[in-house]
Amino acid sequence: MDSGPSAIDLFCGAGGLTEGLRRAGYDVRWAIDYDESAVETYRENHDDHAIRADIRDTDPAEDGPDIDPGDLDLVAGGPPCPSFSTIGRSKLGSLEDRSVDEDDRNVLYLDFLRYVRYFQPQAFVMENVPGMLTDTVTVESDTVQESLPTETEQEVEQSPVGEDVPVTDVILEEMEGLDYTTDWFLVDAADFGVPQHRERLFFIGRRTGETLPELTQWFTHREPTDREKDQRMQIRPELRDDSDESQETLKTGSSAVFPSLEPNREYRHPYLTVADAIMDLPPISPDGEMPPSQATEYTLPPVSPYQEWARNLSDGEDWEEQTLRNHDARWHNHLDLSIYKLLGHGVGWNIGQVSTRLQPYRDDVFPDKYKKQNPAEPASTILAHIQKDGHMFIHPTEARSLSPREAARLQSFKDTYWFPESRTSAYRLIGNAVPPRLGEAVGVAVRETILSGKHVTD
């Protein structure tokens, strides 16, 4: 059995966070999600320890993993993105004896806390969207939280009835009521080497001690200088910076493409870009004539360190013999294709800026935009909306939206991570996933700061 710190993954989705934690040396022993397609994908890439269930119906003592309370190192997960506008403290304060029928999905984080309360892990990590920082909740009762579900009773400061308070304050209050030192951190995945700008909010707590990992101190990448941008454009955009500083030895448990994860590193590398990530993948086309609509083989060797890492070739394996999965083009009508061709790299048009004769939607009903990805920069945030259409995720050089494999690469999934679903489901699972590299970085920071460096990756 793995000697690394033990972990479970709640709301596991397709397994992006589990993949990252495993790269960081964790032994992920159990996972749960309600989505059948997500659990199928998780099991395909990890193992059968993931269960499909509505977490609100589960009892961690009976339905959870066979781990004694106090023996688990980490509870991790990302409850579905909530809207807290109408939630009162009276609901937030009740973790026990809640009726599933009366519960709303926007308080699923309380089920995350039920598992924390039961297993009493050394640490927890809860991931969510940055929009939570601007949400507030109106206090509806001053009689709640008389006794929080923790072995150590603790008084929680009450806000006046009718006052709007930040949702993050409410959540931290609940977490600290479980006797954990807790704080939240906002980070961009690109700062850890994900070839995509993707801001995410992390709540991190520890059962003993006060020091929490300051995630900004663990960044490995940064905005490139003007000189570095010029070098990329003058040679080939997929080539990384060749300045003396950037030749620092790259070492990590995952591969040789990422700098080692360590706090306050002296040199941070320029952001990885769309070209770094996907420009070796063979051309495909919506009409399926030439090139074909789907590619199952590579036609070029990797031309960047990230592409070499993504292909994950086994020792002695030839890239020409490697199978390529999930690289197929969705159909586009001629109107979409014409607009795609008009856009320059990194250029975006809001739907309302396009002639009404060209608009695919009414802009007063569904605001959207066209966006061609810039090969010399990290991608814009890959959203689950990509399952609906690809207007915001147009390929840099081909008149089409990104394939599921390209979207997965931009999320830092290796090519060997298979999404055995329909293309539409694959898009949704990829867009909703925690980028594995981001999960790895947070996992290492928690391991080194809270878990006393338990298990260092090879």
C-alpha positions as CSV (number, residue, x, y, z in Angstrom):
1,M,0.0,0.0,0.0
2,D,1.1,3.5,-0.7
3,S,3.0,5.1,2.2
4,G,1.7,8.6,1.4
5,P,-0.8,10.5,3.5
6,S,-4.4,9.2,3.2
7,A,-7.1,11.2,1.5
8,I,-10.7,11.0,0.3
9,D,-12.3,13.0,-2.5
10,L,-15.9,14.3,-2.0
11,F,-17.8,15.5,-5.1
12,C,-14.9,13.9,-7.1
13,G,-16.2,14.5,-10.6
14,A,-14.1,12.9,-13.3
15,G,-11.1,12.7,-10.9
16,G,-9.0,15.8,-11.5
17,L,-8.4,16.5,-7.9
18,T,-7.6,12.9,-7.1
19,E,-5.2,12.8,-10.0
20,G,-3.4,15.9,-8.6
21,L,-3.3,14.5,-5.1
22,R,-1.9,11.2,-6.3
23,R,0.8,13.1,-8.2
24,A,1.6,14.8,-4.9
25,G,2.0,11.5,-3.2
26,Y,-1.3,11.0,-1.5
27,D,-3.1,7.6,-1.1
28,V,-6.6,8.5,-2.2
29,R,-8.7,5.7,-0.7
30,W,-12.3,6.7,-1.4
31,A,-14.4,9.1,-3.6
32,I,-18.0,9.9,-4.1
33,D,-20.1,11.7,-6.8
34,Y,-23.7,11.7,-7.9
35,D,-22.9,12.0,-11.6
36,E,-22.9,8.6,-13.3
37,S,-20.6,9.7,-16.2
38,A,-18.2,11.3,-13.8
39,V,-17.9,8.2,-11.6
40,E,-17.5,6.0,-14.7
41,T,-14.6,8.3,-15.9
42,Y,-13.1,8.3,-12.4
43,R,-13.1,4.5,-12.2
44,E,-11.6,4.2,-15.7
45,N,-8.6,6.3,-14.7
46,H,-8.2,5.4,-11.0
47,D,-10.0,2.4,-9.5
48,D,-13.3,1.1,-8.2
49,H,-13.1,2.9,-4.8
50,A,-15.4,5.7,-6.2
51,I,-19.1,5.3,-5.4
52,R,-22.1,6.8,-7.1
53,A,-24.4,8.3,-4.5
54,D,-26.1,11.5,-3.4
55,I,-23.9,12.6,-0.6
56,R,-26.9,14.0,1.2
57,D,-28.2,10.4,1.6
58,T,-25.0,9.0,3.0
59,D,-23.8,8.5,6.5
60,P,-20.0,8.7,6.7
61,A,-19.9,6.1,9.4
62,E,-21.8,3.5,7.4
63,D,-21.3,4.5,3.8
64,G,-17.9,6.1,3.9
65,P,-14.4,4.5,3.7
66,D,-13.2,2.0,6.3
67,I,-11.1,4.5,8.1
68,D,-11.3,5.2,11.8
69,P,-12.0,8.8,12.9
70,G,-8.7,10.6,13.5
71,D,-6.7,8.3,11.2
72,L,-7.4,10.2,8.0
73,D,-5.0,12.8,6.8
74,L,-7.0,14.8,4.3
75,V,-10.6,15.4,3.3
76,A,-10.7,17.1,-0.1
77,G,-13.4,18.1,-2.5
78,G,-15.3,20.7,-4.4
79,P,-19.0,21.0,-3.7
80,P,-21.0,22.2,-6.7
81,C,-20.8,26.0,-7.3
82,P,-23.4,27.5,-4.9
83,S,-25.6,30.5,-4.9
84,F,-26.1,31.6,-1.3
85,S,-28.4,34.6,-1.7
86,T,-31.4,33.3,0.2
87,I,-29.7,31.1,2.8
88,G,-30.2,31.9,6.4
89,R,-27.9,31.1,9.4
90,S,-30.6,28.8,10.8
91,K,-30.0,26.5,7.8
92,L,-26.3,26.9,7.8
93,G,-26.0,26.0,11.5
94,S,-27.7,22.6,11.2
95,L,-25.3,19.7,10.3
96,E,-27.2,17.0,12.1
97,D,-30.6,15.4,11.4
98,R,-31.1,17.4,8.2
99,S,-33.9,16.3,5.9
100,V,-32.6,15.5,2.4
101,D,-36.0,16.6,1.0
102,E,-35.7,20.0,2.6
103,D,-32.1,20.6,1.7
104,D,-30.9,22.7,-1.3
105,R,-28.0,21.9,-3.5
106,N,-26.5,25.3,-2.7
107,V,-25.6,24.1,0.8
108,L,-23.9,20.9,-0.2
109,Y,-20.7,22.2,1.5
110,L,-22.4,21.3,4.7
111,D,-22.2,17.6,3.7
112,F,-18.5,18.2,3.1
113,L,-18.3,19.4,6.7
114,R,-20.3,16.4,8.0
115,Y,-17.5,14.2,6.7
116,V,-14.9,16.5,8.2
117,R,-16.7,16.3,11.5
118,Y,-16.9,12.5,11.5
119,F,-13.4,11.7,10.3
120,Q,-11.6,14.5,12.1
121,P,-8.8,14.6,9.5
122,Q,-5.5,16.3,10.1
123,A,-6.4,18.7,7.3
124,F,-9.1,19.5,4.7
125,V,-9.2,21.3,1.4
126,M,-12.4,22.6,-0.1
127,E,-12.3,24.1,-3.6
128,N,-14.9,26.4,-5.1
129,V,-15.4,29.3,-7.6
130,P,-14.1,32.8,-6.9
131,G,-17.6,34.2,-7.3
132,M,-18.3,33.1,-3.8
133,L,-16.1,36.0,-2.6
134,T,-18.8,38.5,-3.7
135,D,-21.8,36.5,-2.3
136,T,-23.5,37.6,0.9
137,V,-26.1,36.0,3.1
138,T,-28.8,37.6,5.2
139,V,-28.9,36.6,8.8
140,E,-32.4,35.3,9.5
141,S,-32.0,34.0,13.1
142,D,-29.9,34.9,16.1
143,T,-30.7,31.6,17.8
144,V,-28.6,29.3,15.6
145,Q,-25.3,27.5,16.2
146,E,-26.1,27.1,19.9
147,S,-24.1,23.9,19.8
148,L,-21.9,23.1,16.8
149,P,-21.2,19.4,16.0
150,T,-17.7,19.2,17.5
151,E,-16.3,17.5,20.5
152,T,-15.2,20.8,21.8
153,E,-18.1,23.2,22.2
154,Q,-17.2,26.6,21.0
155,E,-19.2,29.9,20.9
156,V,-19.5,31.4,17.5
157,E,-19.9,35.2,17.1
158,Q,-23.4,36.1,16.0
159,S,-24.3,38.8,13.5
160,P,-27.4,40.9,14.0
161,V,-30.6,39.6,12.4
162,G,-31.1,41.1,9.0
163,E,-27.5,41.9,8.3
164,D,-25.8,40.8,5.1
165,V,-22.5,39.1,5.8
166,P,-20.0,37.6,3.3
167,V,-20.6,33.9,2.5
168,T,-16.9,33.2,3.1
169,D,-17.2,34.5,6.7
170,V,-20.2,32.2,7.3
171,I,-18.3,29.2,5.9
172,L,-15.1,30.0,7.9
173,E,-17.3,30.3,11.0
174,E,-18.8,26.9,10.4
175,M,-15.3,25.4,9.8
176,E,-13.8,27.0,12.9
177,G,-16.8,25.8,14.8
178,L,-15.4,22.3,14.1
179,D,-12.2,23.3,15.9
180,Y,-10.1,23.8,12.8
181,T,-7.7,26.7,12.0
182,T,-9.1,27.8,8.7
183,D,-8.6,30.4,5.9
184,W,-9.3,30.9,2.2
185,F,-6.9,31.5,-0.6
186,L,-7.6,32.7,-4.2
187,V,-5.2,31.5,-6.8
188,D,-4.8,31.3,-10.6
189,A,-3.9,27.8,-12.0
190,A,-1.5,29.4,-14.5
191,D,0.7,30.4,-11.6
192,F,1.4,26.7,-11.0
193,G,2.1,25.7,-14.6
194,V,-1.4,25.0,-15.9
195,P,-1.6,26.4,-19.5
196,Q,-4.8,28.2,-18.7
197,H,-5.9,31.2,-16.6
198,R,-8.4,29.7,-14.1
199,E,-9.0,31.3,-10.7
200,R,-10.1,29.1,-7.9
201,L,-10.9,29.6,-4.3
202,F,-9.6,27.1,-1.7
203,F,-10.6,26.8,1.9
204,I,-7.8,25.1,3.9
205,G,-8.1,23.9,7.5
206,R,-5.9,22.1,10.0
207,R,-6.9,20.3,13.2
208,T,-3.8,21.1,15.2
209,G,-1.5,24.1,15.0
210,E,-2.0,27.5,13.5
211,T,0.2,27.7,10.3
212,L,-1.5,27.3,7.0
213,P,0.1,27.1,3.6
214,E,0.2,30.5,1.9
215,L,-0.5,29.3,-1.6
216,T,0.9,32.4,-3.3
217,Q,4.4,31.4,-1.9
218,W,4.2,28.1,-3.9
219,F,3.8,29.6,-7.3
220,T,6.1,28.2,-10.0
221,H,5.2,30.3,-13.0
222,R,4.6,34.0,-13.8
223,E,3.7,36.5,-16.5
224,P,6.5,36.5,-19.1
225,T,8.6,39.6,-19.6
226,D,8.4,41.5,-22.9
227,R,11.7,40.0,-24.0
228,E,10.4,36.5,-23.3
229,K,7.3,37.2,-25.3
230,D,9.4,38.5,-28.2
231,Q,11.6,35.4,-28.1
232,R,8.5,33.1,-28.3
233,M,7.0,35.0,-31.2
234,Q,10.3,35.3,-33.2
235,I,11.2,31.7,-33.1
236,R,8.1,29.4,-32.5
237,P,5.4,30.2,-30.0
238,E,5.5,26.7,-28.6
239,L,9.2,27.1,-27.6
240,R,9.8,28.0,-23.9
241,D,12.1,30.8,-22.8
242,D,15.8,30.1,-23.4
243,S,17.2,32.7,-21.0
244,D,20.0,31.5,-18.7
245,E,17.8,31.7,-15.6
246,S,15.2,29.4,-17.2
247,Q,17.7,26.6,-17.7
248,E,17.4,25.9,-14.0
249,T,17.1,22.1,-13.6
250,L,13.4,21.2,-13.7
251,K,12.5,18.4,-11.3
252,T,9.2,17.1,-10.0
253,G,7.4,13.9,-9.0
254,S,5.2,14.2,-12.1
255,S,7.6,14.9,-14.9
256,A,10.5,17.0,-16.1
257,V,8.4,19.8,-17.4
258,F,7.4,21.5,-14.2
259,P,9.7,23.2,-11.7
260,S,9.8,21.5,-8.3
261,L,7.1,22.6,-5.9
262,E,8.7,24.5,-3.1
263,P,7.8,27.7,-1.3
264,N,9.4,31.1,-2.2
265,R,11.4,29.7,-5.1
266,E,14.0,32.1,-6.4
267,Y,13.1,31.8,-10.1
268,R,9.6,31.3,-11.5
269,H,9.1,30.2,-15.1
270,P,7.1,32.0,-17.8
271,Y,3.5,30.9,-18.1
272,L,2.9,27.8,-20.2
273,T,0.8,28.7,-23.3
274,V,-1.8,27.2,-25.6
275,A,0.9,26.4,-28.1
276,D,3.0,24.7,-25.5
277,A,0.0,22.5,-24.7
278,I,-1.8,21.5,-27.9
279,M,-0.1,22.5,-31.2
280,D,1.4,19.1,-31.8
281,L,-2.1,17.4,-32.0
282,P,-3.1,16.5,-35.5
283,P,-5.5,18.7,-37.5
284,I,-9.2,17.8,-37.5
285,S,-12.1,19.4,-39.2
286,P,-15.9,19.8,-38.6
287,D,-16.8,18.5,-42.0
288,G,-14.7,15.4,-41.7
289,E,-13.3,15.4,-45.2
290,M,-9.7,16.6,-45.1
291,P,-8.5,16.7,-42.4
292,P,-10.8,14.0,-40.8
293,S,-13.2,14.8,-38.0
294,Q,-11.4,12.5,-35.6
295,A,-7.8,11.6,-35.2
296,T,-6.7,8.4,-33.3
297,E,-3.0,8.6,-34.1
298,Y,-0.3,11.3,-33.7
299,T,1.3,12.7,-36.8
300,L,4.1,14.6,-35.2
301,P,6.5,14.0,-32.3
302,P,6.1,16.3,-29.3
303,V,7.6,19.7,-29.9
304,S,7.5,21.2,-26.4
305,P,8.4,19.7,-23.0
306,Y,4.7,20.0,-21.9
307,Q,3.6,18.0,-25.0
308,E,6.2,15.3,-24.2
309,W,4.9,15.2,-20.7
310,A,1.3,15.1,-21.8
311,R,1.9,12.1,-24.1
312,N,3.2,10.1,-21.1
313,L,5.1,7.6,-23.2
314,S,6.1,4.4,-21.5
315,D,9.8,3.4,-21.6
316,G,10.7,2.2,-25.1
317,E,7.3,3.2,-26.5
318,D,7.3,4.9,-29.9
319,W,5.1,7.9,-30.3
320,E,4.0,6.7,-33.7
321,E,2.4,3.6,-32.1
322,Q,0.6,5.5,-29.3
323,T,-3.2,5.7,-29.4
324,L,-4.8,9.2,-29.3
325,R,-8.2,9.4,-27.6
326,N,-10.9,12.1,-27.3
327,H,-9.5,14.1,-30.2
328,D,-12.6,14.7,-32.4
329,A,-14.2,17.9,-33.8
330,R,-17.8,18.9,-33.2
331,W,-19.9,20.1,-36.1
332,H,-20.1,23.8,-36.9
333,N,-22.4,25.6,-39.4
334,H,-20.9,27.8,-42.1
335,L,-21.8,30.9,-40.3
336,D,-19.8,29.9,-37.2
337,L,-16.9,28.8,-39.3
338,S,-16.8,32.1,-41.2
339,I,-16.8,34.1,-38.0
340,Y,-14.0,31.9,-36.6
341,K,-11.8,32.6,-39.6
342,L,-12.3,36.4,-39.1
343,L,-11.0,36.4,-35.6
344,G,-7.3,37.1,-34.8
345,H,-5.3,35.3,-32.1
346,G,-6.7,36.2,-28.7
347,V,-9.5,38.3,-30.2
348,G,-12.9,38.1,-28.7
349,W,-16.2,39.5,-29.9
350,N,-19.2,39.7,-27.6
351,I,-22.3,38.4,-29.4
352,G,-23.8,41.8,-29.3
353,Q,-20.9,43.3,-31.2
354,V,-21.6,41.1,-34.2
355,S,-24.2,42.1,-36.7
356,T,-27.7,40.8,-35.7
357,R,-27.7,38.8,-38.9
358,L,-24.7,36.9,-37.6
359,Q,-25.6,36.4,-34.0
360,P,-26.4,32.8,-32.9
361,Y,-28.3,34.0,-29.8
362,R,-30.3,37.0,-28.6
363,D,-27.8,38.9,-26.5
364,D,-30.5,39.9,-24.1
365,V,-31.3,36.3,-23.4
366,F,-28.0,34.5,-23.5
367,P,-24.9,36.7,-23.3
368,D,-22.0,34.9,-25.0
369,K,-18.9,35.7,-27.0
370,Y,-16.6,34.4,-29.6
371,K,-13.0,34.0,-28.5
372,K,-10.1,32.6,-30.5
373,Q,-7.4,31.3,-28.2
374,N,-4.0,33.0,-28.4
375,P,-1.2,30.4,-28.9
376,A,1.3,32.6,-27.1
377,E,-0.6,32.9,-23.9
378,P,-2.4,30.6,-21.4
379,A,-5.9,29.7,-22.5
380,S,-8.9,31.5,-21.1
381,T,-10.8,29.5,-18.4
382,I,-12.2,26.2,-19.7
383,L,-15.8,26.1,-18.6
384,A,-18.4,23.4,-18.6
385,H,-20.3,25.6,-21.0
386,I,-18.0,24.2,-23.7
387,Q,-20.5,21.3,-23.9
388,K,-23.1,23.7,-25.3
389,D,-21.0,25.3,-28.1
390,G,-17.4,26.2,-28.7
391,H,-17.6,29.9,-29.5
392,M,-15.5,30.9,-26.5
393,F,-12.9,28.2,-27.2
394,I,-11.8,28.5,-30.8
395,H,-8.6,26.8,-32.0
396,P,-5.7,29.2,-32.7
397,T,-5.1,28.1,-36.3
398,E,-8.0,25.9,-37.3
399,A,-11.6,27.0,-37.9
400,R,-13.2,25.0,-35.2
401,S,-13.6,24.8,-31.4
402,L,-11.3,22.8,-29.3
403,S,-11.6,19.1,-29.1
404,P,-12.1,17.3,-25.7
405,R,-8.4,16.2,-25.8
406,E,-7.2,19.8,-26.4
407,A,-9.4,21.0,-23.5
408,A,-8.1,18.3,-21.3
409,R,-4.5,19.2,-22.1
410,L,-5.3,22.8,-21.2
411,Q,-6.6,21.5,-17.9
412,S,-3.3,19.6,-17.3
413,F,-4.7,16.1,-17.9
414,K,-2.3,13.7,-19.6
415,D,-3.3,12.1,-22.9
416,T,-3.5,8.8,-21.1
417,Y,-6.4,10.1,-19.0
418,W,-9.4,8.8,-20.9
419,F,-12.9,10.2,-20.9
420,P,-15.0,7.2,-22.0
421,E,-18.1,9.3,-22.6
422,S,-19.9,11.1,-25.4
423,R,-18.1,14.2,-26.7
424,T,-20.7,16.4,-25.0
425,S,-20.3,14.7,-21.6
426,A,-16.6,14.7,-21.9
427,Y,-16.6,18.5,-22.5
428,R,-18.7,18.9,-19.3
429,L,-16.6,16.7,-17.2
430,I,-13.4,18.4,-18.4
431,G,-14.8,21.9,-17.8
432,N,-15.9,21.1,-14.3
433,A,-12.7,19.4,-13.3
434,V,-10.0,20.7,-10.9
435,P,-6.8,20.9,-13.0
436,P,-4.6,18.0,-11.8
437,R,-1.5,20.2,-11.7
438,L,-3.4,22.7,-9.5
439,G,-4.6,19.9,-7.2
440,E,-1.0,18.6,-7.0
441,A,0.4,22.0,-6.0
442,V,-2.2,22.5,-3.3
443,G,-1.7,18.9,-2.1
444,V,2.1,19.4,-1.8
445,A,1.7,22.7,0.0
446,V,-0.7,21.1,2.5
447,R,1.5,18.0,2.9
448,E,4.6,20.1,3.6
449,T,3.0,22.7,5.8
450,I,0.5,20.6,7.8
451,L,1.3,16.9,7.4
452,S,5.0,17.3,8.2
453,G,6.1,16.4,4.8
454,K,4.6,13.0,4.8
455,H,5.7,11.1,1.8
456,V,7.8,13.1,-0.7
457,T,7.3,12.1,-4.4
458,D,10.2,10.5,-6.2
